[in-house]
Amino acid sequence: MPRAAPLRGYAYVAPAITVGVVPEPCLLAVDGTNLLYRSFHALSGTGLSHAGRPVWAVHGLLLQIAKMVDAARPTHLVVAFDTRHGCSWRRELDPGYKATRTPPVQELAQQLSWAPSPLRQAGLVVCDDPAHEADDILASAVTLAEARGVRSVVVTSDRDAYQLLSPMVSVRTPDGKVVTVDSLRDAYGVSPQGYALLASLRGEPSDNLPGVAGVGEKTAAKLVQAFGSFDAIEAASDEELRKVLGPKGIVSLRRDLPLARRSATVATLRRDLPLDLKASALATLDVEALERALTMCGLQGASRRLGFALRALS
């Protein structure tokens, strides 16, 4: 892995507020690229534009951030984006990584490229890094926050974020589903560390990461529960493996385990990228300036909605 480089830096329901109570420190860590993709497809029928530029996906992203501010009531906010050319060191490890994804259509590509700019102009902490991915930035942010006793809510629909779960870190999907250590264990029977192993054994088709042929989610979970690590699986005898796999499955496992190990290395998120958590404090954010900046970018409706959510925090 390369040496870490400094980062560049819908319907509304009012939240319940307890007057006089100091909010518990909380970092809202948002996968801006993930939410922007979802907003692009969800709001494409609106055709919202400004100065000849499509802006509906960015408008939807800001509405989603406002919705999550209502839900999590954060004291800190970081929005992370992927960069245009993706993660080179991951492609070096596996040239097939994300190779099956089709390029974004022009209107989406325009908004992916432009989105960080209005958010930065509005005073939000926006991070991207050409050597890494948004997921790595979020992982580093929540790791730093946890070390300082600050709980985190990661906003994404990407299941890679499950490896970040801890008693102080939860994942909230754009549709409102909350994933915790306990709910992950209930769903899959594994810990966050075990889920990373499970995903590597199963493979991740959306990222074009291979796993073990014939091993699906349930079988991968049984392997994790029985052995707990790649080394233990590799060291297991055929007799031990037969408790989980049939003869053909054992052959596939022996053959494909190196591929699954490589996929695990590619999918493991970086947690050591430099980030200034203090800069993400919402207490110092000028909400009026935020609204003016977003309005100038043609995002009037989103600026009002996000401004309302942020004012409700104080």
C-alpha positions as CSV (number, residue, x, y, z in Angstrom):
1,M,0.0,0.0,0.0
2,P,1.2,3.5,-0.7
3,R,2.2,6.0,2.1
4,A,-0.9,7.9,3.2
5,A,-1.0,11.5,1.8
6,P,-2.8,14.5,3.2
7,L,-6.4,14.7,2.2
8,R,-8.1,17.5,0.2
9,G,-9.8,18.8,2.4
10,Y,-38.1,14.3,1.1
11,A,-40.7,14.7,3.3
12,Y,-39.7,16.6,6.4
13,V,-40.5,15.5,9.9
14,A,-39.1,17.8,12.6
15,P,-36.8,15.9,15.1
16,A,-37.6,15.7,18.8
17,I,-35.4,18.1,20.7
18,T,-34.7,18.1,24.4
19,V,-34.0,21.7,25.5
20,G,-31.0,22.3,27.6
21,V,-29.3,18.9,27.0
22,V,-25.8,19.0,25.5
23,P,-25.6,16.6,22.6
24,E,-23.5,13.6,22.8
25,P,-20.4,13.9,20.5
26,C,-21.3,12.1,17.2
27,L,-19.6,12.1,13.8
28,L,-21.8,11.7,10.8
29,A,-19.5,10.2,8.1
30,V,-21.2,10.4,4.7
31,D,-20.3,8.5,1.6
32,G,-21.0,11.3,-0.8
33,T,-20.4,9.3,-4.0
34,N,-22.7,6.5,-2.9
35,L,-25.6,8.9,-2.0
36,L,-25.0,10.9,-5.2
37,Y,-25.4,7.8,-7.4
38,R,-28.7,6.9,-5.6
39,S,-30.0,10.5,-5.9
40,F,-29.1,10.7,-9.6
41,H,-31.4,7.7,-10.4
42,A,-34.1,8.6,-7.8
43,L,-34.5,12.2,-9.0
44,S,-33.6,12.0,-12.7
45,G,-37.2,12.7,-13.6
46,T,-37.0,16.2,-12.1
47,G,-34.4,17.4,-14.6
48,L,-33.3,20.0,-12.0
49,S,-30.5,22.2,-13.5
50,H,-28.8,25.5,-13.0
51,A,-26.8,27.6,-15.5
52,G,-27.0,24.8,-18.0
53,R,-25.6,22.2,-15.5
54,P,-27.6,19.3,-14.2
55,V,-27.8,19.5,-10.4
56,W,-30.6,17.1,-9.3
57,A,-28.2,14.5,-7.9
58,V,-26.4,17.0,-5.8
59,H,-29.7,18.4,-4.7
60,G,-30.7,14.9,-3.6
61,L,-27.4,14.3,-1.9
62,L,-27.9,17.4,0.2
63,L,-31.5,16.4,1.1
64,Q,-30.2,13.0,2.2
65,I,-27.5,14.7,4.4
66,A,-30.2,16.8,6.0
67,K,-32.3,13.7,6.6
68,M,-29.4,12.0,8.3
69,V,-28.6,15.1,10.4
70,D,-32.1,14.9,11.7
71,A,-31.8,11.3,12.5
72,A,-28.3,11.2,14.0
73,R,-28.1,14.7,15.5
74,P,-24.3,14.9,14.9
75,T,-21.8,17.3,16.4
76,H,-19.3,16.6,13.5
77,L,-19.9,16.0,9.8
78,V,-17.5,14.7,7.1
79,V,-18.5,14.0,3.4
80,A,-16.2,11.8,1.4
81,F,-16.0,11.3,-2.3
82,D,-14.3,8.9,-4.7
83,T,-12.1,10.6,-7.3
84,R,-12.4,10.1,-11.0
85,H,-9.7,7.6,-11.7
86,G,-10.4,5.3,-8.7
87,C,-7.8,3.5,-6.5
88,S,-4.6,2.6,-8.3
89,W,-3.1,0.5,-5.6
90,R,-6.2,-1.7,-5.4
91,R,-6.1,-2.2,-9.2
92,E,-2.4,-3.1,-9.0
93,L,-3.3,-5.9,-6.5
94,D,-6.2,-7.0,-8.7
95,P,-6.5,-5.6,-12.2
96,G,-10.1,-6.9,-12.4
97,Y,-11.2,-4.7,-9.5
98,K,-14.4,-2.9,-10.5
99,A,-13.4,-3.6,-14.2
100,T,-17.0,-4.7,-15.0
101,R,-18.6,-1.4,-14.0
102,T,-19.8,0.8,-16.9
103,P,-18.7,4.4,-17.0
104,P,-21.3,6.9,-15.7
105,V,-23.5,8.7,-18.2
106,Q,-22.5,12.3,-19.0
107,E,-25.0,13.9,-16.7
108,L,-24.0,11.7,-13.8
109,A,-20.2,12.2,-14.5
110,Q,-20.8,16.0,-14.5
111,Q,-22.4,15.9,-11.1
112,L,-19.8,13.5,-9.7
113,S,-17.1,15.9,-10.7
114,W,-18.8,19.0,-9.5
115,A,-20.4,17.8,-6.3
116,P,-17.5,18.5,-3.9
117,S,-17.2,22.1,-5.0
118,P,-20.6,23.5,-3.8
119,L,-20.3,21.5,-0.5
120,R,-16.8,23.0,0.1
121,Q,-18.1,26.5,-0.7
122,A,-20.9,25.9,1.8
123,G,-18.2,25.3,4.5
124,L,-18.7,21.6,4.9
125,V,-15.7,19.3,5.4
126,V,-15.4,17.5,2.1
127,C,-12.6,14.9,1.6
128,D,-11.3,13.1,-1.5
129,D,-8.0,11.5,-2.2
130,P,-6.7,10.3,-5.6
131,A,-4.8,7.5,-4.0
132,H,-7.7,6.1,-2.0
133,E,-11.5,5.7,-2.0
134,A,-14.3,7.4,-0.1
135,D,-14.6,4.3,2.1
136,D,-11.0,4.6,3.2
137,I,-11.6,8.2,4.3
138,L,-14.7,7.3,6.2
139,A,-12.9,4.4,7.9
140,S,-10.1,6.7,8.9
141,A,-12.5,9.3,10.2
142,V,-14.5,6.9,12.4
143,T,-11.3,5.3,13.7
144,L,-10.0,8.7,14.7
145,A,-13.3,9.6,16.3
146,E,-13.5,6.3,18.2
147,A,-10.0,6.9,19.6
148,R,-11.3,10.2,21.0
149,G,-14.4,8.7,22.5
150,V,-16.8,10.0,19.7
151,R,-19.4,7.7,18.4
152,S,-20.0,7.6,14.6
153,V,-22.8,7.0,12.1
154,V,-21.6,6.0,8.7
155,V,-24.1,6.7,5.9
156,T,-23.8,4.4,2.9
157,S,-25.5,1.4,1.2
158,D,-22.1,-0.2,0.6
159,R,-21.7,-3.3,2.7
160,D,-17.9,-2.9,2.9
161,A,-18.7,-0.4,5.7
162,Y,-19.8,-3.4,7.9
163,Q,-16.2,-4.0,8.8
164,L,-16.2,-0.7,10.6
165,L,-19.0,-1.6,13.0
166,S,-18.2,-1.5,16.7
167,P,-20.0,-0.5,19.9
168,M,-19.3,3.1,18.9
169,V,-19.9,2.8,15.2
170,S,-23.2,2.1,13.3
171,V,-24.1,2.2,9.7
172,R,-27.2,3.9,8.4
173,T,-28.4,3.2,4.8
174,P,-30.0,5.9,2.8
175,D,-33.4,4.2,3.2
176,G,-33.1,4.4,7.0
177,K,-31.9,0.9,7.9
178,V,-29.6,0.9,10.9
179,V,-26.9,-1.8,11.1
180,T,-25.1,-2.4,14.4
181,V,-22.7,-5.1,15.7
182,D,-25.7,-6.9,17.2
183,S,-27.9,-6.6,14.1
184,L,-25.0,-7.8,11.9
185,R,-24.6,-10.8,14.2
186,D,-28.3,-11.5,14.1
187,A,-28.3,-11.4,10.3
188,Y,-25.1,-13.2,9.5
189,G,-24.0,-14.9,12.7
190,V,-20.6,-13.1,12.5
191,S,-18.7,-10.2,14.0
192,P,-17.6,-7.2,11.9
193,Q,-14.2,-8.8,11.4
194,G,-15.9,-12.1,10.5
195,Y,-18.1,-10.3,8.0
196,A,-15.0,-9.1,6.1
197,L,-13.8,-12.8,5.9
198,L,-17.3,-13.9,4.9
199,A,-17.4,-11.3,2.1
200,S,-14.1,-12.4,0.8
201,L,-15.0,-16.1,0.7
202,R,-18.3,-15.3,-0.9
203,G,-16.8,-12.8,-3.4
204,E,-18.2,-9.3,-4.2
205,P,-19.7,-9.2,-7.7
206,S,-20.3,-5.5,-7.6
207,D,-16.6,-4.9,-7.3
208,N,-15.6,-7.9,-9.5
209,L,-13.8,-9.4,-6.5
210,P,-13.6,-13.2,-6.8
211,G,-14.3,-15.5,-3.8
212,V,-14.4,-19.3,-3.6
213,A,-16.5,-20.9,-6.4
214,G,-19.7,-22.4,-5.1
215,V,-19.5,-20.7,-1.7
216,G,-22.4,-18.4,-1.1
217,E,-23.3,-16.3,1.8
218,K,-24.6,-19.0,4.1
219,T,-21.7,-21.4,3.5
220,A,-19.2,-18.6,3.9
221,A,-20.9,-17.7,7.3
222,K,-20.6,-21.4,8.4
223,L,-16.9,-21.3,7.5
224,V,-16.3,-18.2,9.5
225,Q,-18.2,-19.6,12.5
226,A,-16.2,-22.8,12.3
227,F,-12.7,-21.5,11.7
228,G,-12.6,-17.7,12.1
229,S,-9.6,-16.9,9.8
230,F,-8.0,-17.6,6.5
231,D,-5.1,-19.3,8.3
232,A,-7.4,-21.6,10.3
233,I,-9.3,-22.5,7.1
234,E,-6.1,-23.2,5.2
235,A,-4.8,-25.4,8.1
236,A,-8.0,-27.4,8.5
237,S,-8.0,-31.0,7.5
238,D,-10.5,-32.4,4.9
239,E,-12.3,-34.1,7.8
240,E,-12.8,-30.8,9.5
241,L,-13.9,-29.1,6.3
242,R,-16.4,-31.8,5.6
243,K,-18.5,-30.5,8.5
244,V,-19.2,-27.5,6.3
245,L,-18.4,-28.5,2.7
246,G,-18.9,-31.4,0.4
247,P,-16.0,-33.0,-1.6
248,K,-16.3,-30.6,-4.5
249,G,-16.6,-27.7,-2.2
250,I,-13.3,-28.7,-0.5
251,V,-11.6,-28.9,-3.8
252,S,-12.8,-25.4,-4.7
253,L,-11.8,-24.0,-1.4
254,R,-8.3,-25.4,-1.6
255,R,-8.0,-24.0,-5.2
256,D,-9.6,-20.6,-4.7
257,L,-8.5,-19.6,-1.2
258,P,-5.6,-17.5,-2.5
259,L,-8.1,-15.5,-4.6
260,A,-10.3,-14.9,-1.6
261,R,-7.2,-13.8,0.4
262,R,-6.4,-11.3,-2.3
263,S,-9.9,-10.1,-2.4
264,A,-9.8,-9.5,1.4
265,T,-6.6,-7.4,1.0
266,V,-8.3,-5.3,-1.7
267,A,-11.5,-4.9,0.3
268,T,-9.9,-4.0,3.6
269,L,-10.4,-0.3,4.3
270,R,-7.5,2.0,5.2
271,R,-7.9,3.5,8.7
272,D,-4.8,5.7,8.9
273,L,-5.4,8.5,6.5
274,P,-4.8,12.0,8.1
275,L,-8.0,13.9,8.9
276,D,-8.7,17.0,11.1
277,L,-11.7,15.9,13.2
278,K,-11.8,19.3,14.9
279,A,-12.4,21.0,11.5
280,S,-15.6,18.9,11.0
281,A,-17.3,20.4,14.1
282,L,-20.7,21.7,13.2
283,A,-20.7,24.2,16.1
284,T,-18.4,26.5,14.1
285,L,-20.3,26.2,10.8
286,D,-21.9,29.4,9.5
287,V,-25.3,28.1,8.4
288,E,-26.3,31.4,6.8
289,A,-23.2,31.3,4.7
290,L,-23.9,27.7,3.8
291,E,-27.4,28.6,2.6
292,R,-26.1,31.5,0.5
293,A,-23.4,29.4,-1.1
294,L,-25.7,26.6,-2.0
295,T,-28.4,29.0,-3.3
296,M,-25.8,30.6,-5.6
297,C,-25.2,27.1,-7.0
298,G,-28.8,26.6,-7.9
299,L,-29.6,24.4,-4.9
300,Q,-32.1,26.7,-3.1
301,G,-34.5,24.0,-1.9
302,A,-31.7,21.8,-0.6
303,S,-30.0,24.8,1.1
304,R,-33.2,25.6,3.0
305,R,-33.7,22.0,4.0
306,L,-30.1,21.5,5.2
307,G,-30.0,24.9,6.9
308,F,-33.2,24.0,8.8
309,A,-31.7,20.7,10.0
310,L,-28.5,22.3,11.1
311,R,-30.2,25.0,13.0
312,A,-32.3,22.4,14.8
313,L,-29.1,21.0,16.3
314,S,-28.4,24.1,18.5
